[in-house]
Amino acid sequence: MKLESMYQDVILDHYKNPRGRGLREGDAEVHHVNPTCGDEITLRVRLDGDTIADVSYEGQGCSISQAGASVLNELLVGAKIADARRIQESFLELMQSKGRLEPDDEMEEILQDAVAFAGVSKYPARVKCALLSWMAWKDATAQAAGGEEATAQAAGGEEATAQAAGGEEATAQAAGGEEATARVGAVNHHNREIS
């Protein structure tokens, strides 16, 4: 069996049998959209000290975006935040390689099933699909770990930051017209469009 075919089987398995799907209680929630493909994900993170206790999500979109969320759940639940960030950085490096990075044994050990997305990195339009849940996880974890600050990156590169206290809702308008909304309290919400 060719390696690419095996990778496709891994992605298809995660798409058809998603791990961690279904929203559960969390410390932070974000909603990200990939307008290029129509992918959407709402993702929640629950922390227990410096450990990721749970990552739950609901989403719709292509098999790559939905399988990416499943792989993320499988890799990160139970991990220390610092270790999870290293995994996320390795995945980002793989996705930004444009197919030029051949995963070695060390990367395969770190990324496990996520290494199946190596072929996706050759297709820039599909990279956004693969990264959607990972960017959502990064934002939700920052909110959950940092407490009261939510940051959104606008399409034009400007940054909008909203702060709220006591469960109030704050909205910041970015220069490009995009809106980032955060509600801090029992669950943090953060909407973001991946451009």
FIGU-913185 format. One record per residue: x, y, z of N, C-alpha, C in turn; residue in one letter. Coordinates in pm, 1 decimal, m for minus. Example, Ala and Ser with C-alpha at 12.3 -4.5 7.8 and 13.67 -1.06 7.14 Angstrom:
<sites>
[[1319.0 m569.0 780.0] [1230.0 m450.0 780.0] [1320.0 m330.0 780.0] 'A']
[[1285.0 m225.0 708.0] [1367.0 m106.0 714.0] [1290.0 3.0 787.0] 'S']
</sites>
This chain:
<sites>
[[85.8 m119.3 0.0] [0.0 0.0 0.0] [89.0 123.7 0.0] 'M']
[[62.7 213.4 m91.0] [140.2 336.7 m98.3] [112.7 423.3 23.3] 'K']
[[214.2 501.7 60.9] [203.8 588.1 177.5] [90.6 689.3 163.1] 'L']
[[78.2 751.2 45.8] [m28.1 850.7 25.3] [m166.3 788.7 41.1] 'E']
[[m182.8 666.8 m7.3] [m310.3 597.2 5.9] [m339.9 567.7 152.7] 'S']
[[m236.6 529.9 227.2] [m253.0 503.9 369.9] [m292.4 632.5 442.8] 'M']
[[m227.7 744.5 406.8] [m261.2 873.5 466.6] [m406.3 910.7 436.7] 'Y']
[[m449.8 887.3 312.7] [m588.4 916.8 276.6] [m684.9 833.6 360.2] 'Q']
[[m648.3 707.9 385.7] [m732.2 621.0 468.5] [m742.9 673.8 611.2] 'D']
[[m633.2 727.3 664.9] [m634.0 783.3 800.8] [m727.4 903.8 806.2] 'V']
[[m716.7 993.5 708.7] [m802.6 1112.3 704.5] [m948.7 1070.7 691.1] 'I']
[[m976.3 975.3 603.9] [m1113.3 928.3 584.2] [m1169.0 863.8 711.3] 'L']
[[m1086.5 787.5 782.1] [m1130.6 724.7 907.1] [m1168.5 830.5 1010.7] 'D']
[[m1086.3 933.7 1025.0] [m1116.5 1040.5 1121.3] [m1240.2 1119.9 1079.5] 'H']
[[m1262.1 1132.4 949.9] [m1380.9 1202.4 900.9] [m1507.9 1121.4 929.6] 'Y']
[[m1502.3 991.4 902.2] [m1620.1 906.0 920.4] [m1644.0 867.4 1066.1] 'K']
[[m1537.5 861.6 1145.4] [m1545.6 821.9 1286.6] [m1478.6 927.7 1372.9] 'N']
[[m1538.3 1046.4 1381.1] [m1471.6 1158.1 1450.4] [m1454.9 1134.2 1600.1] 'P']
[[m1336.8 1165.7 1648.4] [m1306.1 1155.7 1790.9] [m1332.8 1291.0 1855.4] 'R']
[[m1404.3 1291.2 1967.7] [m1426.6 1413.5 2044.2] [m1538.1 1503.3 1994.6] 'G']
[[m1608.2 1462.5 1890.8] [m1714.2 1547.0 1834.3] [m1830.0 1559.2 1932.7] 'R']
[[m1894.3 1674.7 1932.7] [m2005.1 1703.1 2023.4] [m1957.7 1800.9 2129.3] 'G']
[[m2025.6 1912.5 2141.1] [m1982.8 2016.4 2235.5] [m2011.1 1974.4 2378.9] 'L']
[[m1908.2 1985.2 2461.2] [m1918.6 1958.5 2603.7] [m1875.8 2083.7 2678.6] 'R']
[[m1891.9 2081.6 2809.2] [m1854.9 2196.3 2891.9] [m1709.0 2233.4 2866.7] 'E']
[[m1683.5 2363.9 2861.0] [m1547.5 2410.3 2838.4] [m1519.9 2539.5 2911.9] 'G']
[[m1392.9 2575.0 2918.5] [m1351.5 2701.7 2978.5] [m1352.2 2813.8 2875.6] 'D']
[[m1343.0 2777.9 2748.4] [m1343.0 2877.1 2640.5] [m1402.1 2813.4 2515.8] 'A']
[[m1467.4 2896.5 2435.8] [m1526.5 2851.3 2310.4] [m1492.6 2951.0 2201.2] 'E']
[[m1458.2 2899.4 2083.6] [m1433.5 2984.5 1967.1] [m1509.6 2928.4 1847.8] 'V']
[[m1536.4 3016.0 1753.4] [m1600.1 2975.8 1627.9] [m1513.7 3030.9 1515.2] 'H']
[[m1462.6 2942.3 1431.2] [m1379.2 2983.4 1318.8] [m1443.6 2938.4 1188.5] 'H']
[[m1419.9 3017.6 1084.3] [m1477.3 2992.6 951.9] [m1366.7 3002.1 847.7] 'V']
[[m1369.4 2911.4 753.0] [m1281.8 2918.3 636.6] [m1372.0 2950.3 517.6] 'N']
[[m1382.7 3078.2 479.2] [m1476.1 3115.7 373.0] [m1439.5 3057.8 236.6] 'P']
[[m1314.5 3022.1 216.2] [m1270.5 2966.5 88.4] [m1340.6 2834.8 58.5] 'T']
[[m1354.0 2751.6 161.9] [m1410.0 2617.8 143.2] [m1548.3 2603.4 206.8] 'C']
[[m1584.3 2697.0 294.1] [m1712.1 2687.5 363.6] [m1705.3 2609.1 493.0] 'G']
[[m1585.0 2576.3 537.5] [m1567.7 2502.4 662.6] [m1599.4 2591.9 781.2] 'D']
[[m1659.6 2533.4 883.1] [m1685.9 2603.3 1009.0] [m1659.0 2507.9 1123.5] 'E']
[[m1611.9 2564.2 1234.6] [m1594.7 2484.2 1354.8] [m1621.4 2570.0 1477.4] 'I']
[[m1693.3 2512.9 1571.0] [m1707.8 2569.1 1704.2] [m1632.6 2473.5 1794.5] 'T']
[[m1536.0 2524.7 1867.2] [m1447.1 2440.2 1945.7] [m1440.1 2490.9 2088.6] 'L']
[[m1445.1 2398.1 2183.2] [m1433.0 2431.3 2325.1] [m1312.4 2359.5 2384.1] 'R']
[[m1245.8 2429.3 2474.1] [m1131.6 2373.8 2546.7] [m1162.1 2381.1 2695.6] 'V']
[[m1132.4 2271.1 2764.9] [m1141.9 2269.6 2911.5] [m1005.3 2230.7 2965.3] 'R']
[[m954.7 2314.2 3055.7] [m823.5 2291.2 3115.2] [m837.9 2241.7 3258.3] 'L']
[[m738.2 2165.7 3300.8] [m724.7 2124.2 3440.0] [m581.8 2160.4 3478.5] 'D']
[[m565.4 2281.1 3531.6] [m430.4 2331.2 3558.0] [m359.1 2354.7 3426.7] 'G']
[[m244.6 2288.8 3408.2] [m168.7 2304.6 3283.6] [m190.7 2187.7 3187.1] 'D']
[[m299.1 2113.9 3208.6] [m331.9 1998.9 3124.3] [m460.3 2025.7 3046.3] 'T']
[[m463.7 1979.4 2922.7] [m584.1 1991.6 2841.0] [m676.3 1876.3 2879.3] 'I']
[[m779.9 1908.4 2954.9] [m873.1 1806.1 3002.6] [m967.6 1760.0 2892.1] 'A']
[[m1006.5 1851.4 2802.6] [m1098.2 1814.1 2695.3] [m1091.8 1916.5 2583.1] 'D']
[[m1112.5 1867.6 2462.3] [m1133.6 1950.4 2343.6] [m1257.0 1892.6 2276.4] 'V']
[[m1363.1 1970.3 2270.4] [m1485.4 1924.5 2204.5] [m1518.9 2021.9 2092.4] 'S']
[[m1593.9 1973.0 1994.8] [m1620.9 2057.4 1878.4] [m1745.8 2011.1 1804.9] 'Y']
[[m1799.7 2101.6 1727.7] [m1902.3 2074.0 1627.3] [m1859.4 2151.2 1504.3] 'E']
[[m1878.4 2091.3 1389.6] [m1839.1 2161.6 1269.4] [m1903.1 2102.8 1146.6] 'G']
[[m1880.2 2172.6 1037.9] [m1924.4 2124.5 908.0] [m1822.4 2169.4 806.3] 'Q']
[[m1811.5 2091.0 701.6] [m1717.4 2126.3 597.5] [m1657.2 2003.5 533.7] 'G']
[[m1547.8 2024.1 466.5] [m1483.1 1917.0 392.0] [m1421.5 1813.2 485.3] 'C']
[[m1386.6 1699.1 427.7] [m1329.4 1589.7 506.8] [m1198.2 1630.5 572.6] 'S']
[[m1120.4 1715.7 507.8] [m991.4 1756.8 564.3] [m1011.9 1839.5 690.8] 'I']
[[m1103.2 1934.9 687.7] [m1124.9 2019.0 806.2] [m1182.9 1938.3 921.6] 'S']
[[m1276.0 1849.6 892.8] [m1340.8 1773.0 998.7] [m1248.2 1664.6 1053.6] 'Q']
[[m1170.4 1601.6 967.8] [m1072.1 1503.4 1014.0] [m963.9 1572.1 1096.6] 'A']
[[m929.1 1694.4 1058.9] [m829.3 1770.0 1135.1] [m871.4 1791.3 1278.9] 'G']
[[m999.4 1819.4 1300.9] [m1050.3 1838.9 1437.1] [m1044.9 1708.7 1515.9] 'A']
[[m1076.0 1598.2 1451.2] [m1072.5 1467.9 1517.0] [m930.1 1430.1 1557.6] 'S']
[[m836.1 1450.0 1466.5] [m695.3 1420.3 1495.5] [m645.8 1508.5 1609.1] 'V']
[[m681.4 1635.9 1605.1] [m642.2 1729.2 1710.9] [m691.7 1679.2 1846.2] 'L']
[[m817.5 1639.5 1854.2] [m873.1 1588.7 1979.5] [m793.1 1468.6 2028.9] 'N']
[[m766.3 1376.1 1940.3] [m694.7 1254.0 1977.6] [m553.3 1283.8 2027.7] 'E']
[[m488.7 1380.8 1966.2] [m350.9 1414.6 2003.3] [m339.2 1498.4 2130.2] 'L']
[[m432.6 1590.8 2151.4] [m411.4 1692.1 2254.5] [m481.3 1667.2 2387.6] 'L']
[[m591.3 1593.7 2389.4] [m659.6 1569.1 2517.0] [m567.6 1487.1 2607.5] 'V']
[[m545.0 1540.7 2726.6] [m456.9 1476.6 2823.7] [m314.3 1528.5 2821.0] 'G']
[[m281.2 1608.4 2719.8] [m145.2 1662.0 2707.5] [m129.1 1788.4 2791.9] 'A']
[[m7.2 1815.4 2831.3] [25.9 1942.6 2895.4] [14.6 2051.2 2788.1] 'K']
[[m24.6 2170.7 2828.7] [m41.8 2280.6 2732.7] [87.2 2305.2 2654.7] 'I']
[[200.9 2306.1 2722.7] [329.0 2331.7 2655.2] [357.8 2224.6 2550.4] 'A']
[[329.7 2098.2 2582.0] [351.1 1989.8 2485.2] [254.7 2003.0 2367.6] 'D']
[[130.0 2038.3 2396.9] [29.9 2055.4 2291.2] [69.8 2168.6 2196.7] 'A']
[[126.3 2274.3 2251.1] [171.3 2385.4 2165.2] [285.6 2340.7 2074.2] 'R']
[[374.2 2255.2 2124.6] [482.5 2202.6 2040.2] [425.3 2114.6 1928.5] 'R']
[[323.9 2035.7 1961.6] [258.6 1953.7 1859.3] [195.5 2044.1 1753.8] 'I']
[[126.9 2149.0 1798.5] [63.1 2243.1 1706.3] [167.3 2310.5 1617.3] 'Q']
[[280.7 2348.0 1674.5] [387.2 2411.5 1596.0] [443.7 2314.8 1492.4] 'E']
[[458.8 2187.5 1527.7] [507.2 2087.1 1432.5] [407.3 2068.4 1318.6] 'S']
[[279.0 2066.4 1353.1] [176.0 2052.0 1250.3] [175.8 2173.6 1157.8] 'F']
[[188.7 2292.0 1215.2] [194.0 2414.6 1135.6] [314.7 2412.4 1041.3] 'L']
[[429.2 2369.2 1092.1] [549.6 2358.1 1008.5] [524.7 2263.7 891.0] 'E']
[[461.5 2150.0 917.6] [430.1 2053.9 812.2] [335.3 2114.8 709.2] 'L']
[[232.7 2184.6 756.3] [132.8 2241.7 665.7] [189.2 2356.6 582.4] 'M']
[[286.4 2428.3 634.9] [345.0 2541.0 562.2] [460.5 2499.6 471.4] 'Q']
[[490.3 2370.4 465.8] [606.4 2322.2 390.0] [582.5 2313.0 239.8] 'S']
[[458.1 2329.1 196.0] [422.6 2319.6 54.2] [465.1 2185.8 m6.1] 'K']
[[463.3 2081.8 76.5] [497.0 1947.5 30.5] [645.0 1917.8 25.9] 'G']
[[728.0 2011.7 68.3] [873.3 1992.5 62.5] [929.8 1924.4 186.8] 'R']
[[851.1 1916.3 293.0] [898.2 1856.1 417.2] [850.9 1711.6 423.8] 'L']
[[945.3 1620.3 423.1] [914.3 1478.7 436.8] [922.3 1444.7 585.0] 'E']
[[810.1 1405.7 646.8] [812.2 1377.3 790.5] [913.1 1267.3 824.5] 'P']
[[999.4 1296.3 921.2] [1094.5 1195.7 967.5] [1032.9 1119.3 1085.0] 'D']
[[1108.6 1025.8 1140.9] [1057.3 943.5 1251.3] [1015.5 1028.2 1370.8] 'D']
[[1094.8 1131.9 1401.5] [1063.5 1217.6 1516.0] [931.2 1291.6 1494.3] 'E']
[[913.5 1346.7 1373.8] [789.9 1418.6 1344.3] [671.1 1322.9 1346.5] 'M']
[[689.3 1202.6 1293.5] [581.6 1103.7 1294.9] [543.1 1066.5 1437.4] 'E']
[[641.9 1057.9 1525.9] [613.6 1026.3 1665.9] [536.9 1140.2 1732.9] 'E']
[[573.0 1263.7 1701.5] [505.9 1380.7 1759.7] [364.0 1394.5 1705.1] 'I']
[[348.8 1384.9 1573.8] [220.9 1414.2 1509.0] [126.6 1294.5 1497.0] 'L']
[[178.8 1174.0 1507.5] [97.7 1052.6 1495.5] [8.1 1060.6 1371.9] 'Q']
[[m124.7 1049.0 1387.4] [m214.7 1051.1 1271.4] [m212.1 1183.6 1195.3] 'D']
[[m170.2 1290.8 1260.0] [m166.9 1421.4 1192.7] [m65.8 1424.2 1078.5] 'A']
[[30.1 1332.3 1080.3] [127.6 1326.0 971.8] [58.3 1288.9 839.9] 'V']
[[m60.5 1233.4 847.9] [m136.9 1197.9 728.0] [m171.4 1320.0 642.6] 'A']
[[m163.3 1438.8 701.2] [m195.4 1561.4 627.9] [m75.5 1614.8 547.9] 'F']
[[35.6 1542.4 546.7] [156.0 1587.4 475.5] [125.5 1619.2 328.9] 'A']
[[48.4 1535.4 263.7] [14.5 1557.8 123.3] [m71.9 1680.7 101.2] 'G']
[[m150.0 1716.5 201.9] [m237.3 1833.8 192.8] [m154.5 1961.2 178.4] 'V']
[[m34.9 1961.1 236.5] [48.8 2081.8 235.4] [88.6 2125.0 94.4] 'S']
[[73.0 2037.2 m3.1] [104.6 2071.4 m142.4] [m1.8 2161.4 m205.5] 'K']
[[m116.9 2172.8 m140.4] [m230.4 2245.0 m196.9] [m269.3 2360.3 m105.1] 'Y']
[[m219.9 2481.4 m133.7] [m242.9 2595.8 m44.1] [m389.0 2617.6 m4.7] 'P']
[[m481.4 2597.3 m95.4] [m623.0 2618.2 m62.2] [m671.2 2517.4 41.2] 'A']
[[m610.8 2399.5 44.4] [m651.5 2294.7 138.3] [m581.4 2308.3 273.7] 'R']
[[m469.8 2379.0 276.5] [m397.3 2399.1 402.7] [m487.0 2470.5 503.5] 'V']
[[m564.2 2568.7 457.5] [m656.1 2640.6 547.0] [m757.7 2544.8 608.5] 'K']
[[m801.8 2447.5 531.0] [m896.6 2347.5 581.6] [m831.9 2267.0 694.1] 'C']
[[m709.2 2222.0 670.6] [m639.0 2139.5 769.3] [m607.1 2217.4 895.9] 'A']
[[m580.5 2346.7 882.6] [m540.5 2428.6 997.8] [m657.6 2488.1 1075.8] 'L']
[[m778.4 2480.6 1023.6] [m892.2 2547.7 1086.4] [m908.4 2511.6 1234.0] 'L']
[[m914.9 2385.0 1265.5] [m935.7 2344.5 1405.1] [m814.1 2375.6 1491.0] 'S']
[[m695.6 2369.6 1432.9] [m573.1 2398.2 1508.7] [m565.3 2545.6 1548.0] 'W']
[[m607.6 2634.5 1457.9] [m610.2 2777.2 1491.0] [m719.4 2805.6 1594.7] 'M']
[[m831.4 2736.3 1581.6] [m938.8 2750.8 1680.6] [m890.4 2702.5 1817.3] 'A']
[[m821.3 2588.5 1819.6] [m768.4 2536.0 1945.7] [m670.1 2634.9 2009.1] 'W']
[[m582.7 2690.2 1927.4] [m483.1 2785.2 1978.5] [m552.5 2905.0 2043.8] 'K']
[[m654.1 2960.0 1977.9] [m726.5 3075.2 2032.2] [m804.3 3038.5 2158.6] 'D']
[[m872.6 2924.7 2156.0] [m951.6 2883.3 2272.7] [m861.7 2855.5 2392.5] 'A']
[[m747.2 2794.8 2368.8] [m654.8 2764.7 2478.5] [m596.6 2892.9 2535.9] 'T']
[[m565.1 2988.2 2449.5] [m514.7 3117.3 2497.8] [m619.6 3185.2 2584.6] 'A']
[[m745.5 3179.2 2543.5] [m853.2 3237.7 2623.7] [m866.9 3165.4 2756.7] 'Q']
[[m871.0 3033.5 2751.6] [m891.4 2955.2 2873.6] [m775.6 2973.1 2971.0] 'A']
[[m654.0 2977.9 2919.0] [m535.8 2991.7 3004.6] [m515.7 3135.4 3049.8] 'A']
[[m551.4 3231.0 2962.3] [m527.4 3371.6 2992.4] [m642.0 3440.2 3061.8] 'G']
[[m758.6 3378.7 3060.2] [m871.1 3435.8 3131.7] [m951.7 3533.1 3051.5] 'G']
[[m922.3 3660.4 3062.3] [m1018.2 3760.2 3017.9] [m983.6 3831.7 2888.5] 'E']
[[m888.1 3783.2 2812.1] [m854.4 3854.1 2689.5] [m873.5 3763.7 2569.2] 'E']
[[m939.6 3813.6 2468.7] [m959.4 3741.6 2343.8] [m904.3 3827.3 2231.1] 'A']
[[m828.6 3766.1 2142.4] [m768.1 3839.9 2033.0] [m810.2 3778.8 1900.2] 'T']
[[m843.5 3864.9 1804.6] [m879.5 3818.0 1670.7] [m788.9 3885.5 1569.3] 'A']
[[m745.7 3811.4 1470.1] [m662.6 3866.0 1364.3] [m753.6 3900.5 1247.3] 'Q']
[[m754.0 4023.7 1206.3] [m838.3 4066.8 1094.9] [m772.9 4028.3 963.1] 'A']
[[m852.4 4021.8 858.0] [m802.4 3981.2 727.4] [m691.7 4073.3 678.4] 'A']
[[m699.1 4200.8 710.6] [m598.0 4296.1 667.0] [m471.4 4291.3 749.9] 'G']
[[m465.8 4204.2 850.1] [m347.0 4191.0 932.2] [m352.1 4273.1 1059.8] 'G']
[[m453.7 4360.0 1072.8] [m464.2 4438.6 1194.7] [m516.8 4349.4 1305.7] 'E']
[[m488.6 4387.0 1427.3] [m532.4 4305.9 1539.4] [m637.3 4380.6 1620.7] 'E']
[[m743.5 4311.9 1654.8] [m847.7 4369.5 1739.3] [m850.8 4291.8 1869.7] 'A']
[[m847.7 4360.3 1981.4] [m850.4 4294.2 2110.7] [m971.0 4341.9 2188.9] 'T']
[[m1044.9 4248.1 2241.9] [m1162.3 4280.6 2323.0] [m1141.6 4225.5 2462.9] 'A']
[[m1169.7 4304.7 2564.3] [m1162.4 4258.8 2701.8] [m1297.3 4279.5 2766.6] 'Q']
[[m1338.3 4181.9 2845.3] [m1464.1 4191.7 2918.3] [m1444.4 4130.5 3055.4] 'A']
[[m1528.2 4169.1 3149.5] [m1519.9 4113.2 3283.7] [m1659.0 4076.7 3331.0] 'A']
[[m1665.0 3976.3 3416.9] [m1791.7 3939.4 3478.0] [m1895.9 3887.7 3380.7] 'G']
[[m1855.8 3829.3 3269.2] [m1950.9 3771.0 3176.3] [m2014.2 3870.5 3081.1] 'G']
[[m1970.7 3995.3 3081.7] [m2024.6 4093.7 2988.3] [m1969.1 4066.4 2850.3] 'E']
[[m2036.2 4118.8 2750.8] [m1991.1 4097.6 2614.9] [m1922.6 4223.1 2562.5] 'E']
[[m1809.2 4203.9 2496.4] [m1736.6 4315.8 2436.5] [m1717.2 4285.5 2289.1] 'A']
[[m1729.0 4386.6 2205.4] [m1710.4 4369.3 2062.3] [m1609.3 4471.5 2013.8] 'T']
[[m1514.0 4425.7 1936.2] [m1413.4 4514.7 1878.8] [m1426.0 4509.3 1727.4] 'A']
[[m1421.8 4623.2 1664.4] [m1429.2 4631.0 1519.5] [m1287.3 4646.2 1466.5] 'Q']
[[m1245.8 4554.9 1380.9] [m1112.6 4561.0 1322.1] [m1114.9 4657.3 1204.1] 'A']
[[m997.9 4704.5 1165.0] [m987.8 4803.9 1058.4] [m1047.3 4753.7 927.5] 'A']
[[m1036.6 4624.7 900.1] [m1089.6 4569.5 776.1] [m1239.6 4548.2 778.7] 'G']
[[m1305.7 4580.3 890.0] [m1449.9 4565.9 898.4] [m1494.8 4435.3 961.9] 'G']
[[m1400.3 4344.6 990.3] [m1438.0 4219.5 1053.2] [m1468.9 4245.1 1199.3] 'E']
[[m1549.6 4159.0 1254.5] [m1589.3 4177.6 1393.1] [m1543.4 4058.7 1476.3] 'E']
[[m1485.2 4087.2 1590.5] [m1446.1 3982.6 1684.4] [m1529.0 4001.7 1809.9] 'A']
[[m1594.7 3897.4 1853.1] [m1678.5 3906.9 1971.6] [m1627.5 3811.1 2077.5] 'T']
[[m1615.6 3860.8 2199.2] [m1572.3 3775.0 2309.5] [m1666.7 3793.3 2426.0] 'A']
[[m1704.7 3683.4 2486.6] [m1783.0 3689.2 2609.2] [m1704.0 3610.5 2712.4] 'R']
[[m1661.7 3678.0 2816.1] [m1579.3 3615.1 2917.1] [m1666.4 3581.9 3036.2] 'V']
[[m1651.9 3465.6 3086.2] [m1730.4 3418.2 3199.7] [m1716.9 3268.0 3204.5] 'G']
[[m1828.3 3197.8 3216.1] [m1824.5 3052.3 3222.2] [m1763.6 2994.2 3094.9] 'A']
[[m1798.2 3049.8 2981.6] [m1741.4 3006.5 2854.6] [m1705.6 3130.9 2776.2] 'V']
[[m1585.8 3133.7 2718.8] [m1542.8 3244.8 2635.2] [m1579.4 3212.8 2491.0] 'N']
[[m1627.1 3310.5 2417.8] [m1660.8 3293.5 2277.1] [m1569.2 3382.7 2194.4] 'H']
[[m1531.2 3333.7 2078.2] [m1443.1 3409.4 1991.4] [m1473.0 3367.7 1848.5] 'H']
[[m1511.9 3461.3 1766.4] [m1540.5 3433.1 1626.3] [m1423.4 3479.5 1543.1] 'N']
[[m1384.6 3397.6 1446.6] [m1270.2 3433.6 1365.5] [m1285.9 3376.2 1226.1] 'R']
[[m1253.4 3456.8 1128.8] [m1254.0 3411.9 991.2] [m1109.9 3390.1 949.9] 'E']
[[m1081.7 3273.4 900.2] [m946.7 3240.2 855.5] [m931.4 3292.3 713.7] 'I']
[[m832.3 3379.0 692.1] [m814.9 3435.5 558.4] [m685.1 3389.4 498.3] 'S']
</sites>
